[in-house]
Amino acid sequence: MAHIVVHDAGYDPRLLLLDARDNVLVAKARLLAGETLEISGRRVAVSVDIPLGHKLARHDIAAGTKVLKYGAPIGSATAAIAAGEHAHTHNIKSDYTPTYSLSGEDERYREAN
């Protein structure tokens, strides 16, 4: 199934909406904390730096809600995510694969060697 990039005058041009069903947007440029974005016709301040290619909430997402990208679920919100907030492994858990984390990896490596 082909996906079409959705263009909407209510979004900052640095943001990409991949499917009209998505509740996240993709950053087309690095976004810096303190910058203001237009999302769905409203002004939202960026609270932390968001790297190129990362997701941010299109609107408020409640904890437990499925996160949609390309019109398909990619995981579930582990905490509430406010509109414009960085949406990543710190507040989204994959429903399909373990979320990658280095937590504890150094200790496991030392024990194995």
N, C-alpha and C positions, 0 to 999 in steps of 0.2 A: 504494500500500500504506500503510495507516494504521499509525502507530507508537504504542505505548502506553508511558507512563512507568511504569517498574518501581519499585515500592516495596519496600524491604527494610529490616528492622529493624536490620541490621548496618551501616547507613550514617548518617553525620552528616546531620541534616535540612537542612543548608546545601548538600548535594550532590545532584545529579540524575543518576540512571542512566536513560538514554533507551531502551536496549534491553538485554536480558539478555546479548547477545553482545558488547557494548561492552567495551573494555579501558581506556576513559577515562570520567571523570565530569565533569559541568559544575558550576561554582560558581554557586550561586543567590544568593550574597552575596560581597562582597569578603572574602577570607581573608588574614589578616596573618601574616607570618613569626613563628614561635614558637608560634602556636596549635596545638592538638592536635585532630585529626579522628579519627572512627571510620570506618574503611574495611574492609569485609568482616569486621567483627567484631574488627579489631585497631586499636590506637591508633597514629597516625602524626603526626609533627610536621611542620608546614608550614615549609619552609626559606626561601621568598621570598614576598613579597606576591603573591597571585593575584587578578587583577581579576574582577569580576562577569562571568559568561558564558564565562570561559576554562576550558580543560580541565585536568584533572590525572589522573595515572595511577591506575587502579583497582587495579592490582597491578603488580609489576615487569614492565617491557616491555623485551625485549632489542633491541639495535641490529639494524636490518634487519626487524624485525617490523612487519606491517601494523597501523596504528592504526585501530580501529573505533569509529565514532560512528553512531548510528541503525542499528546492525547492519551497516553498510557500511564498506568501507575508505575512509579519507580521505587516507591517506598512509602513509609508512614512518618508523619511528624512525631518526634519524641517529646516535643514541647511546643507551646504556642509560638508561631512565627508571625511577626507583624509585617504588614505590607512594606516592602522595600528592604526587609532584613535579609542578611546572608542566609541562604538555605543550603546546608552542607552536612557533613557527617556529624557535626556537633548537635544538630537538631532534626536530622532525618536518619532513619534506619531502613536499610534495604529489607524488603520482604522476601528477597530471593537468595541473597548471598550475605555472608558475614560482612559487616562494615569494617573496612580496613583501618587498623590502628597499630601504632608502634608501642602502645602501652604495654610494658612488661617484656618487650622483645629483648632488650639489653640483658636483663636478668636470665631469661631462658637461654640466650647465647652463651653466657658465662657458665651456666650449669652444664651445658652440652659439651663444652670444650675443656 
